[in-house]
Amino acid sequence: MELKLTFLGTGTSQGVPIIGCHCEVCMSDDHRDNRLRSSVYIEYMGLRLLIDAGPDFRQQVLRAKIENLDAILLTHQHKDHIAGLDDVRAFNHINGKAVDIYAEERVHQALKCEFSYAFEEVKYPGVPDFALHAIDEHSFTIGEVRIEPVRVWHALLPILGFRIGDLVYITDANRIEESELSKLKGVSVLVINALRVKPHISHFTMEEAIAIAQKVGAKETYLTHLSHRSGLHAELEKELPFSIKPAYDGLIISAYGQ
């Protein structure tokens, strides 16, 4: 069964363009160089699934004309991946219930601090309503869909990528243990972060992401979480090896499911 993925955002924590920057990427008139914070929307087996909900969540949902969600997966608790969760209120209203959010217990605690008003015993009317589900490195299911978490490292912070069917999504990583790489065996589509050319303390460089992609051997690899230091999209797609492409906001791709 076909799995459809829409890139809602493919940029870094600051997005692209960056405020006050006048580099050629930030000033580009190519829409592919305009990147909101990283997030994807997946439709598969009747499930409507979001991975991460950063500060641009509302804008991304409106732009992609998403009118309902069944669940949200969170890779980790950094602001550029959770800051938009207040806007799940719209889906609370549409469905008449809390939005299911799957994340590690550590992320739950961060949400309770960041959105404390949503967890008060006596809630102010209209606050977002979250149904938190704890996950770890073990597989779990939502409806009929099996999801395999992939443990990756964001410098010293352990976070999660996700494998759904023939597709793996990894963002904000700079290290993957060999034992976890085995979970990527046989994937047809790999989405992986590639911040920039120069080394970074907590993100794969372009070269490192390409090396992982070639090791995994997916039929197609898409690079995400790109910064303005990644270069112009038009130039980048010419330079990358065959089967590896830069993602861009609004790009829709397909993979196979279970």
C-alpha positions as CSV (number, residue, x, y, z in Angstrom):
1,M,0.0,0.0,0.0
2,E,1.3,3.5,-0.9
3,L,2.5,5.9,1.7
4,K,2.4,9.6,0.9
5,L,4.7,12.1,2.6
6,T,4.5,15.9,2.3
7,F,7.4,18.0,3.4
8,L,5.8,20.8,5.5
9,G,9.2,22.3,6.4
10,T,12.8,21.5,5.5
11,G,14.7,24.3,7.3
12,T,16.7,24.7,10.4
13,S,15.7,26.1,13.8
14,Q,15.9,29.6,12.4
15,G,14.2,28.8,9.1
16,V,15.4,30.2,5.7
17,P,15.6,33.1,5.1
18,I,17.2,34.0,8.4
19,I,16.2,37.4,9.9
20,G,18.6,40.1,8.8
21,C,20.6,37.9,6.5
22,H,21.4,39.0,2.9
23,C,23.2,36.0,1.6
24,E,22.3,34.6,-1.9
25,V,20.2,31.8,-0.3
26,C,18.2,34.1,2.0
27,M,17.7,36.5,-0.9
28,S,16.8,33.9,-3.4
29,D,13.5,34.1,-5.4
30,D,13.4,30.3,-5.9
31,H,10.6,29.1,-3.6
32,R,12.6,26.0,-2.9
33,D,15.1,28.1,-0.9
34,N,12.4,29.4,1.4
35,R,12.3,26.8,4.2
36,L,10.0,26.7,7.3
37,R,11.1,24.6,10.3
38,S,11.3,20.9,9.7
39,S,8.2,18.8,9.8
40,V,6.4,16.2,7.6
41,Y,2.8,15.0,7.1
42,I,2.2,11.3,6.3
43,E,-0.9,9.7,5.0
44,Y,-1.0,5.9,5.1
45,M,-3.6,3.3,5.6
46,G,-6.2,5.9,6.5
47,L,-3.8,7.4,9.1
48,R,-3.0,11.1,9.0
49,L,0.2,11.6,10.9
50,L,2.4,14.6,11.7
51,I,6.1,14.4,12.7
52,D,7.0,17.4,14.8
53,A,5.1,20.6,15.2
54,G,7.5,23.6,15.3
55,P,6.8,27.4,15.4
56,D,5.5,27.3,11.8
57,F,2.9,24.5,12.5
58,R,-0.2,26.7,11.9
59,Q,1.2,28.2,8.7
60,Q,2.3,24.8,7.4
61,V,-1.1,23.1,8.0
62,L,-3.0,25.9,6.3
63,R,-0.6,26.0,3.3
64,A,-0.9,22.2,2.9
65,K,-4.7,22.3,3.4
66,I,-4.5,19.7,6.2
67,E,-8.0,19.6,7.7
68,N,-7.5,16.7,10.2
69,L,-4.9,14.8,12.1
70,D,-5.0,11.4,13.9
71,A,-1.7,11.7,15.8
72,I,1.6,13.6,16.2
73,L,5.0,12.0,16.6
74,L,7.7,14.1,18.3
75,T,11.4,13.4,17.7
76,H,12.5,15.5,20.7
77,Q,11.7,18.5,22.8
78,H,13.6,21.4,21.2
79,K,11.5,24.5,20.5
80,D,11.7,24.2,16.7
81,H,10.0,20.8,17.0
82,I,7.3,21.5,19.6
83,A,6.5,25.2,19.7
84,G,3.4,25.1,17.5
85,L,1.5,22.5,19.6
86,D,-0.8,25.2,21.0
87,D,-2.5,25.2,17.6
88,V,-3.7,21.6,18.0
89,R,-6.8,23.3,19.5
90,A,-8.2,23.4,16.0
91,F,-8.1,19.6,15.8
92,N,-9.5,19.3,19.3
93,H,-12.5,21.2,18.0
94,I,-12.8,19.3,14.8
95,N,-12.6,15.9,16.5
96,G,-14.1,16.7,19.8
97,K,-11.2,15.1,21.7
98,A,-7.6,15.4,22.7
99,V,-4.9,15.0,20.0
100,D,-2.8,11.9,20.5
101,I,0.9,12.7,20.9
102,Y,3.6,10.0,20.9
103,A,7.0,10.9,22.4
104,E,9.5,9.8,25.0
105,E,8.8,10.4,28.6
106,R,11.5,13.1,28.7
107,V,9.6,15.0,26.0
108,H,6.4,14.7,27.9
109,Q,8.0,16.5,30.9
110,A,9.2,19.3,28.6
111,L,5.6,19.7,27.2
112,K,4.2,19.9,30.7
113,C,6.6,22.8,31.4
114,E,6.2,24.5,28.0
115,F,2.4,24.2,28.0
116,S,1.7,24.1,31.7
117,Y,-1.6,25.7,31.2
118,A,-2.8,22.7,29.2
119,F,-2.1,20.4,32.1
120,E,-3.7,22.3,35.0
121,E,-6.3,20.5,37.0
122,V,-8.8,23.3,36.3
123,K,-8.1,24.4,32.7
124,Y,-8.9,27.7,31.1
125,P,-11.5,27.2,28.4
126,G,-10.0,26.6,24.9
127,V,-6.5,25.5,25.9
128,P,-5.0,22.7,23.8
129,D,-5.9,19.2,24.8
130,F,-3.1,16.6,24.5
131,A,-3.3,12.8,25.0
132,L,0.3,11.8,25.8
133,H,1.6,8.4,24.9
134,A,5.0,7.3,26.0
135,I,7.3,5.5,23.5
136,D,10.9,4.4,23.4
137,E,13.1,2.5,21.0
138,H,10.5,-0.3,20.7
139,S,8.0,-0.5,17.9
140,F,4.4,0.5,18.5
141,T,1.2,0.8,16.5
142,I,-1.3,3.5,15.8
143,G,-4.4,1.9,14.3
144,E,-3.1,-0.6,11.9
145,V,0.2,1.1,11.2
146,R,3.4,-0.2,12.8
147,I,6.0,2.4,13.6
148,E,9.6,1.5,14.4
149,P,11.5,4.2,16.4
150,V,15.2,4.7,15.4
151,R,17.5,5.9,18.2
152,V,19.8,8.7,17.0
153,W,22.0,11.2,18.7
154,H,21.7,15.0,18.6
155,A,25.1,15.7,20.1
156,L,24.6,14.4,23.7
157,L,20.8,14.3,23.4
158,P,19.2,10.9,22.5
159,I,16.3,11.5,20.1
160,L,14.1,9.4,17.8
161,G,13.8,9.0,14.1
162,F,10.9,6.8,12.8
163,R,10.5,4.0,10.2
164,I,7.1,3.6,8.8
165,G,6.8,0.9,6.2
166,D,9.5,1.5,3.5
167,L,10.3,5.0,4.7
168,V,12.7,6.3,7.4
169,Y,12.6,9.9,8.7
170,I,15.6,11.2,10.7
171,T,16.2,14.8,11.7
172,D,18.5,16.7,14.1
173,A,21.1,13.9,14.2
174,N,24.8,13.7,14.1
175,R,25.3,10.0,15.1
176,I,23.6,6.7,14.5
177,E,24.9,3.6,16.2
178,E,25.5,0.5,14.0
179,S,22.8,-1.4,15.9
180,E,20.2,1.2,15.0
181,L,21.4,1.4,11.4
182,S,20.2,-2.2,11.0
183,K,16.6,-0.9,11.4
184,L,17.1,1.0,8.1
185,K,17.8,-2.2,6.2
186,G,15.7,-2.5,3.0
187,V,14.1,1.0,3.1
188,S,13.3,2.5,-0.2
189,V,13.1,6.1,0.9
190,L,15.4,7.8,3.5
191,V,14.9,11.3,4.8
192,I,17.8,12.6,6.7
193,N,19.1,15.9,8.0
194,A,22.1,17.6,6.3
195,L,22.6,21.0,8.0
196,R,25.5,22.5,6.0
197,V,28.9,21.7,4.4
198,K,31.1,22.7,7.5
199,P,31.1,20.5,10.6
200,H,28.5,21.1,13.3
201,I,28.3,19.9,16.9
202,S,24.9,18.3,16.7
203,H,23.9,17.8,13.0
204,F,25.2,15.8,10.1
205,T,27.1,17.7,7.5
206,M,26.2,17.3,3.8
207,E,29.1,14.8,3.5
208,E,28.1,12.8,6.5
209,A,24.5,12.6,5.5
210,I,25.6,11.4,2.0
211,A,27.8,8.7,3.6
212,I,24.9,7.5,5.7
213,A,22.6,7.5,2.7
214,Q,25.1,5.5,0.6
215,K,25.6,3.0,3.4
216,V,21.8,2.5,3.8
217,G,21.4,2.2,0.0
218,A,17.8,3.4,-0.2
219,K,16.4,3.9,-3.7
220,E,15.8,7.5,-2.9
221,T,17.3,9.8,-0.2
222,Y,16.0,13.3,0.6
223,L,18.0,15.8,2.6
224,T,16.2,18.0,5.1
225,H,16.8,20.4,7.9
226,L,18.9,22.5,5.5
227,S,20.4,25.8,6.4
228,H,21.2,28.8,4.3
229,R,24.8,27.5,4.4
230,S,23.8,24.5,2.3
231,G,23.8,26.6,-0.8
232,L,21.1,27.3,-3.4
233,H,18.7,24.5,-4.0
234,A,19.2,24.6,-7.8
235,E,23.0,24.2,-7.4
236,L,22.7,21.6,-4.6
237,E,20.6,19.3,-6.7
238,K,23.2,19.4,-9.5
239,E,26.0,18.5,-7.1
240,L,24.5,15.7,-5.1
241,P,25.1,12.0,-6.1
242,F,22.5,10.2,-8.1
243,S,19.4,9.2,-6.0
244,I,20.1,11.8,-3.3
245,K,18.1,15.0,-3.5
246,P,17.5,18.1,-1.5
247,A,13.9,18.2,-0.2
248,Y,11.9,21.4,-0.2
249,D,8.8,22.7,1.4
250,G,5.7,21.4,-0.3
251,L,7.4,18.4,-2.0
252,I,5.3,15.3,-2.0
253,I,6.9,11.8,-2.3
254,S,5.6,8.3,-2.1
255,A,6.9,5.1,-0.5
256,Y,5.5,1.7,0.1
257,G,4.0,0.6,3.4
258,Q,3.9,-2.7,5.2
